[in-house]
Amino acid sequence: MRATIVDLRYRMRDVLNALDKSQTVTVIYRGKIKATIIPVRSAERPRAQDHAFFGMRADDVTSVEEEMNRLRGGRY
C-alpha cells in the first residue's frame, strides 16, 4: 500500500487495516518515498506472560479495594 501524509492523518484506519493484513505501507511525502512501515509478525509480539513482573504477586490474597486503600492511606 502507498500512503501519503494526508492518508496517514485522515485515513489511519485504512493504513492499520493494511498492516493487519501483513501488507507493507510505503509513506510518500511530496512525491518521494520517506518511509516504509513493516507489520510486526504475530510470533514477534511480546506476551504478557513472558514479562518479568507477570505473576509476581500471585501469593497475595488481599482484594484490590484493600490494596488501594492501603496505598492511598488516610489524610492525617
A tleap script that builds the chain and sets N, CA, C and O, in Angstrom:
source leaprc.protein.ff14SB
mol = sequence {
  NMET ARG ALA THR ILE VAL ASP LEU ARG TYR
  ARG MET ARG ASP VAL LEU ASN ALA LEU ASP
  LYS SER GLN THR VAL THR VAL ILE TYR ARG
  GLY LYS ILE LYS ALA THR ILE ILE PRO VAL
  ARG SER ALA GLU ARG PRO ARG ALA GLN ASP
  HIE ALA PHE PHE GLY MET ARG ALA ASP ASP
  VAL THR SER VAL GLU GLU GLU MET ASN ARG
  LEU ARG GLY GLY ARG CTYR
}
set mol.1.N position { 0.850 -1.174 0.000 }
set mol.1.CA position { 0.000 0.000 0.000 }
set mol.1.C position { 0.890 1.229 0.000 }
set mol.1.O position { 1.929 1.256 0.660 }
set mol.2.N position { 0.485 2.232 -0.733 }
set mol.2.CA position { 1.169 3.520 -0.728 }
set mol.2.C position { 0.266 4.530 -0.037 }
set mol.2.O position { -0.924 4.617 -0.340 }
set mol.3.N position { 0.830 5.292 0.889 }
set mol.3.CA position { 0.036 6.257 1.636 }
set mol.3.C position { 0.789 7.574 1.714 }
set mol.3.O position { 1.998 7.600 1.947 }
set mol.4.N position { 0.063 8.665 1.516 }
set mol.4.CA position { 0.658 9.985 1.672 }
set mol.4.C position { 0.517 10.428 3.123 }
set mol.4.O position { -0.122 9.749 3.926 }
set mol.5.N position { 1.102 11.542 3.448 }
set mol.5.CA position { 0.988 12.100 4.794 }
set mol.5.C position { -0.477 12.398 5.113 }
set mol.5.O position { -0.922 12.201 6.244 }
set mol.6.N position { -1.213 12.865 4.128 }
set mol.6.CA position { -2.638 13.148 4.324 }
set mol.6.C position { -3.395 11.850 4.635 }
set mol.6.O position { -4.291 11.837 5.479 }
set mol.7.N position { -3.028 10.758 3.946 }
set mol.7.CA position { -3.654 9.470 4.236 }
set mol.7.C position { -3.357 9.039 5.672 }
set mol.7.O position { -4.236 8.524 6.363 }
set mol.8.N position { -2.140 9.246 6.111 }
set mol.8.CA position { -1.799 8.878 7.483 }
set mol.8.C position { -2.630 9.675 8.481 }
set mol.8.O position { -2.990 9.175 9.547 }
set mol.9.N position { -2.923 10.896 8.129 }
set mol.9.CA position { -3.670 11.748 9.059 }
set mol.9.C position { -5.164 11.446 9.041 }
set mol.9.O position { -5.787 11.346 10.098 }
set mol.10.N position { -5.733 11.302 7.873 }
set mol.10.CA position { -7.183 11.189 7.766 }
set mol.10.C position { -7.685 9.768 7.518 }
set mol.10.O position { -8.867 9.496 7.728 }
set mol.11.N position { -6.822 8.862 7.079 }
set mol.11.CA position { -7.256 7.503 6.774 }
set mol.11.C position { -6.391 6.475 7.493 }
set mol.11.O position { -6.043 5.442 6.922 }
set mol.12.N position { -6.049 6.759 8.736 }
set mol.12.CA position { -5.186 5.862 9.502 }
set mol.12.C position { -5.823 4.484 9.666 }
set mol.12.O position { -5.115 3.478 9.722 }
set mol.13.N position { -7.144 4.431 9.743 }
set mol.13.CA position { -7.814 3.131 9.881 }
set mol.13.C position { -7.497 2.232 8.698 }
set mol.13.O position { -7.274 1.035 8.875 }
set mol.14.N position { -7.476 2.794 7.490 }
set mol.14.CA position { -7.146 2.004 6.301 }
set mol.14.C position { -5.699 1.534 6.345 }
set mol.14.O position { -5.399 0.406 5.951 }
set mol.15.N position { -4.806 2.386 6.819 }
set mol.15.CA position { -3.394 2.018 6.937 }
set mol.15.C position { -3.243 0.882 7.947 }
set mol.15.O position { -2.522 -0.082 7.687 }
set mol.16.N position { -3.912 0.984 9.091 }
set mol.16.CA position { -3.828 -0.062 10.103 }
set mol.16.C position { -4.445 -1.370 9.620 }
set mol.16.O position { -3.951 -2.450 9.944 }
set mol.17.N position { -5.521 -1.274 8.850 }
set mol.17.CA position { -6.113 -2.485 8.276 }
set mol.17.C position { -5.153 -3.165 7.306 }
set mol.17.O position { -5.080 -4.393 7.264 }
set mol.18.N position { -4.423 -2.382 6.534 }
set mol.18.CA position { -3.436 -2.956 5.619 }
set mol.18.C position { -2.329 -3.649 6.406 }
set mol.18.O position { -1.859 -4.716 6.011 }
set mol.19.N position { -1.913 -3.051 7.510 }
set mol.19.CA position { -0.884 -3.673 8.341 }
set mol.19.C position { -1.405 -4.955 8.978 }
set mol.19.O position { -0.654 -5.918 9.134 }
set mol.20.N position { -2.688 -4.977 9.350 }
set mol.20.CA position { -3.283 -6.194 9.900 }
set mol.20.C position { -3.286 -7.319 8.883 }
set mol.20.O position { -3.225 -8.493 9.250 }
set mol.21.N position { -3.357 -6.969 7.607 }
set mol.21.CA position { -3.338 -7.963 6.528 }
set mol.21.C position { -1.909 -8.292 6.095 }
set mol.21.O position { -1.702 -8.912 5.052 }
set mol.22.N position { -0.919 -7.876 6.899 }
set mol.22.CA position { 0.514 -8.122 6.648 }
set mol.22.C position { 1.003 -7.450 5.379 }
set mol.22.O position { 1.914 -7.957 4.724 }
set mol.23.N position { 0.412 -6.312 5.020 }
set mol.23.CA position { 0.878 -5.544 3.874 }
set mol.23.C position { 1.878 -4.482 4.348 }
set mol.23.O position { 1.714 -3.913 5.427 }
set mol.24.N position { 2.879 -4.225 3.567 }
set mol.24.CA position { 3.837 -3.169 3.860 }
set mol.24.C position { 3.264 -1.848 3.359 }
set mol.24.O position { 2.688 -1.792 2.273 }
set mol.25.N position { 3.421 -0.791 4.144 }
set mol.25.CA position { 2.906 0.525 3.783 }
set mol.25.C position { 4.082 1.439 3.459 }
set mol.25.O position { 4.986 1.610 4.278 }
set mol.26.N position { 4.069 2.020 2.271 }
set mol.26.CA position { 5.100 2.961 1.861 }
set mol.26.C position { 4.552 4.365 2.043 }
set mol.26.O position { 3.485 4.694 1.525 }
set mol.27.N position { 5.285 5.191 2.781 }
set mol.27.CA position { 4.838 6.553 3.071 }
set mol.27.C position { 5.469 7.496 2.045 }
set mol.27.O position { 6.686 7.505 1.860 }
set mol.28.N position { 4.619 8.292 1.381 }
set mol.28.CA position { 5.049 9.226 0.352 }
set mol.28.C position { 4.886 10.648 0.884 }
set mol.28.O position { 3.834 11.006 1.413 }
set mol.29.N position { 5.947 11.460 0.737 }
set mol.29.CA position { 5.890 12.863 1.152 }
set mol.29.C position { 6.439 13.713 0.023 }
set mol.29.O position { 7.605 13.591 -0.355 }
set mol.30.N position { 5.593 14.568 -0.508 }
set mol.30.CA position { 5.946 15.438 -1.640 }
set mol.30.C position { 6.487 14.641 -2.827 }
set mol.30.O position { 7.447 15.045 -3.483 }
set mol.31.N position { 5.847 13.504 -3.083 }
set mol.31.CA position { 6.195 12.702 -4.239 }
set mol.31.C position { 7.389 11.784 -4.065 }
set mol.31.O position { 7.737 11.052 -4.991 }
set mol.32.N position { 8.022 11.803 -2.909 }
set mol.32.CA position { 9.191 10.954 -2.666 }
set mol.32.C position { 8.902 9.995 -1.515 }
set mol.32.O position { 8.167 10.314 -0.580 }
set mol.33.N position { 9.498 8.825 -1.614 }
set mol.33.CA position { 9.332 7.829 -0.558 }
set mol.33.C position { 10.117 8.271 0.670 }
set mol.33.O position { 11.323 8.504 0.598 }
set mol.34.N position { 9.419 8.383 1.799 }
set mol.34.CA position { 10.048 8.813 3.050 }
set mol.34.C position { 10.262 7.656 4.016 }
set mol.34.O position { 11.241 7.647 4.761 }
set mol.35.N position { 9.352 6.675 4.012 }
set mol.35.CA position { 9.456 5.588 4.977 }
set mol.35.C position { 8.686 4.380 4.479 }
set mol.35.O position { 7.848 4.461 3.581 }
set mol.36.N position { 9.005 3.271 5.096 }
set mol.36.CA position { 8.271 2.040 4.868 }
set mol.36.C position { 7.866 1.488 6.226 }
set mol.36.O position { 8.708 1.297 7.104 }
set mol.37.N position { 6.583 1.235 6.394 }
set mol.37.CA position { 6.074 0.669 7.635 }
set mol.37.C position { 5.864 -0.822 7.400 }
set mol.37.O position { 5.096 -1.232 6.530 }
set mol.38.N position { 6.564 -1.618 8.196 }
set mol.38.CA position { 6.510 -3.063 8.046 }
set mol.38.C position { 5.727 -3.638 9.223 }
set mol.38.O position { 6.027 -3.304 10.370 }
set mol.39.N position { 4.734 -4.491 8.976 }
set mol.39.CA position { 3.945 -5.043 10.074 }
set mol.39.C position { 4.778 -6.005 10.920 }
set mol.39.O position { 5.671 -6.687 10.419 }
set mol.40.N position { 4.463 -6.040 12.204 }
set mol.40.CA position { 5.131 -6.954 13.118 }
set mol.40.C position { 4.487 -8.319 12.974 }
set mol.40.O position { 3.262 -8.437 12.918 }
set mol.41.N position { 5.303 -9.334 12.914 }
set mol.41.CA position { 4.752 -10.688 12.820 }
set mol.41.C position { 4.191 -11.095 14.165 }
set mol.41.O position { 4.702 -10.694 15.211 }
set mol.42.N position { 3.154 -11.881 14.136 }
set mol.42.CA position { 2.472 -12.254 15.387 }
set mol.42.C position { 3.397 -13.017 16.324 }
set mol.42.O position { 3.234 -12.923 17.541 }
set mol.43.N position { 4.355 -13.764 15.807 }
set mol.43.CA position { 5.268 -14.509 16.674 }
set mol.43.C position { 6.250 -13.583 17.388 }
set mol.43.O position { 6.783 -13.945 18.438 }
set mol.44.N position { 6.495 -12.408 16.842 }
set mol.44.CA position { 7.457 -11.485 17.431 }
set mol.44.C position { 6.838 -10.594 18.503 }
set mol.44.O position { 7.569 -9.935 19.243 }
set mol.45.N position { 5.525 -10.558 18.604 }
set mol.45.CA position { 4.871 -9.708 19.583 }
set mol.45.C position { 5.092 -10.275 20.982 }
set mol.45.O position { 4.925 -11.475 21.202 }
set mol.46.N position { 5.464 -9.421 21.918 }
set mol.46.CA position { 5.683 -9.931 23.275 }
set mol.46.C position { 4.366 -10.326 23.930 }
set mol.46.O position { 3.317 -9.742 23.658 }
set mol.47.N position { 4.443 -11.318 24.787 }
set mol.47.CA position { 3.267 -11.768 25.518 }
set mol.47.C position { 3.379 -11.294 26.954 }
set mol.47.O position { 4.483 -11.162 27.483 }
set mol.48.N position { 2.245 -11.037 27.588 }
set mol.48.CA position { 2.246 -10.572 28.977 }
set mol.48.C position { 2.827 -11.632 29.900 }
set mol.48.O position { 3.493 -11.293 30.879 }
set mol.49.N position { 2.595 -12.890 29.615 }
set mol.49.CA position { 3.085 -13.962 30.465 }
set mol.49.C position { 4.610 -14.037 30.480 }
set mol.49.O position { 5.187 -14.574 31.425 }
set mol.50.N position { 5.263 -13.515 29.464 }
set mol.50.CA position { 6.714 -13.563 29.395 }
set mol.50.C position { 7.379 -12.417 30.138 }
set mol.50.O position { 8.596 -12.427 30.322 }
set mol.51.N position { 6.606 -11.433 30.567 }
set mol.51.CA position { 7.170 -10.280 31.269 }
set mol.51.C position { 7.598 -10.684 32.674 }
set mol.51.O position { 6.957 -11.529 33.297 }
set mol.52.N position { 8.679 -10.086 33.179 }
set mol.52.CA position { 9.243 -10.442 34.481 }
set mol.52.C position { 8.280 -10.153 35.630 }
set mol.52.O position { 8.314 -10.848 36.645 }
set mol.53.N position { 7.425 -9.148 35.492 }
set mol.53.CA position { 6.517 -8.782 36.570 }
set mol.53.C position { 5.227 -9.599 36.589 }
set mol.53.O position { 4.457 -9.504 37.544 }
set mol.54.N position { 4.982 -10.385 35.569 }
set mol.54.CA position { 3.743 -11.148 35.489 }
set mol.54.C position { 3.710 -12.202 36.593 }
set mol.54.O position { 4.606 -13.042 36.684 }
set mol.55.N position { 2.679 -12.153 37.425 }
set mol.55.CA position { 2.500 -13.137 38.481 }
set mol.55.C position { 3.362 -12.933 39.703 }
set mol.55.O position { 3.447 -13.826 40.546 }
set mol.56.N position { 4.013 -11.769 39.829 }
set mol.56.CA position { 4.923 -11.580 40.960 }
set mol.56.C position { 4.191 -11.484 42.290 }
set mol.56.O position { 4.802 -11.669 43.343 }
set mol.57.N position { 2.892 -11.198 42.262 }
set mol.57.CA position { 2.119 -11.113 43.498 }
set mol.57.C position { 1.035 -12.175 43.522 }
set mol.57.O position { -0.048 -11.942 44.057 }
set mol.58.N position { 1.310 -13.316 42.959 }
set mol.58.CA position { 0.321 -14.385 42.875 }
set mol.58.C position { -0.050 -14.916 44.256 }
set mol.58.O position { -1.162 -15.406 44.448 }
set mol.59.N position { 0.864 -14.825 45.217 }
set mol.59.CA position { 0.584 -15.349 46.547 }
set mol.59.C position { -0.146 -14.341 47.430 }
set mol.59.O position { -0.542 -14.685 48.543 }
set mol.60.N position { -0.335 -13.103 46.963 }
set mol.60.CA position { -1.025 -12.075 47.736 }
set mol.60.C position { -2.534 -12.307 47.662 }
set mol.60.O position { -3.081 -12.463 46.570 }
set mol.61.N position { -3.215 -12.331 48.820 }
set mol.61.CA position { -4.642 -12.638 48.843 }
set mol.61.C position { -5.504 -11.421 49.174 }
set mol.61.O position { -6.714 -11.570 49.340 }
set mol.62.N position { -4.926 -10.221 49.275 }
set mol.62.CA position { -5.724 -9.034 49.580 }
set mol.62.C position { -6.515 -8.631 48.346 }
set mol.62.O position { -6.084 -8.849 47.213 }
set mol.63.N position { -7.674 -8.044 48.584 }
set mol.63.CA position { -8.511 -7.612 47.464 }
set mol.63.C position { -7.940 -6.318 46.881 }
set mol.63.O position { -7.107 -5.654 47.498 }
set mol.64.N position { -8.392 -5.990 45.718 }
set mol.64.CA position { -7.940 -4.769 45.051 }
set mol.64.C position { -8.346 -3.550 45.868 }
set mol.64.O position { -7.571 -2.604 46.008 }
set mol.65.N position { -9.562 -3.573 46.406 }
set mol.65.CA position { -10.047 -2.445 47.195 }
set mol.65.C position { -9.190 -2.238 48.456 }
set mol.65.O position { -8.849 -1.105 48.795 }
set mol.66.N position { -8.851 -3.317 49.136 }
set mol.66.CA position { -7.999 -3.216 50.326 }
set mol.66.C position { -6.617 -2.680 49.970 }
set mol.66.O position { -6.064 -1.853 50.695 }
set mol.67.N position { -6.071 -3.141 48.877 }
set mol.67.CA position { -4.745 -2.688 48.454 }
set mol.67.C position { -4.760 -1.213 48.081 }
set mol.67.O position { -3.832 -0.478 48.418 }
set mol.68.N position { -5.807 -0.775 47.386 }
set mol.68.CA position { -5.902 0.639 47.024 }
set mol.68.C position { -6.061 1.510 48.260 }
set mol.68.O position { -5.458 2.581 48.335 }
set mol.69.N position { -6.862 1.077 49.234 }
set mol.69.CA position { -6.996 1.833 50.481 }
set mol.69.C position { -5.670 1.906 51.221 }
set mol.69.O position { -5.347 2.937 51.811 }
set mol.70.N position { -4.906 0.838 51.198 }
set mol.70.CA position { -3.599 0.840 51.844 }
set mol.70.C position { -2.646 1.817 51.146 }
set mol.70.O position { -1.911 2.552 51.805 }
set mol.71.N position { -2.664 1.820 49.820 }
set mol.71.CA position { -1.780 2.701 49.065 }
set mol.71.C position { -2.166 4.164 49.210 }
set mol.71.O position { -1.299 5.030 49.333 }
set mol.72.N position { -3.466 4.442 49.196 }
set mol.72.CA position { -3.914 5.824 49.305 }
set mol.72.C position { -3.720 6.357 50.713 }
set mol.72.O position { -3.323 7.507 50.899 }
set mol.73.N position { -3.997 5.531 51.689 }
set mol.73.CA position { -3.849 5.947 53.066 }
set mol.73.C position { -4.854 7.024 53.438 }
set mol.73.O position { -5.653 7.471 52.615 }
set mol.74.N position { -4.790 7.430 54.706 }
set mol.74.CA position { -5.668 8.481 55.165 }
set mol.74.C position { -5.056 9.851 54.952 }
set mol.74.O position { -3.885 9.976 54.594 }
set mol.75.N position { -5.854 10.864 55.176 }
set mol.75.CA position { -5.344 12.231 55.024 }
set mol.75.C position { -4.448 12.624 56.170 }
set mol.75.O position { -3.496 13.383 55.987 }
set mol.76.N position { -4.742 12.117 57.349 }
set mol.76.CA position { -3.983 12.547 58.530 }
set mol.76.C position { -3.306 11.383 59.174 }
set mol.76.O position { -2.620 11.549 60.183 }
savepdb mol mol.pdb
quit
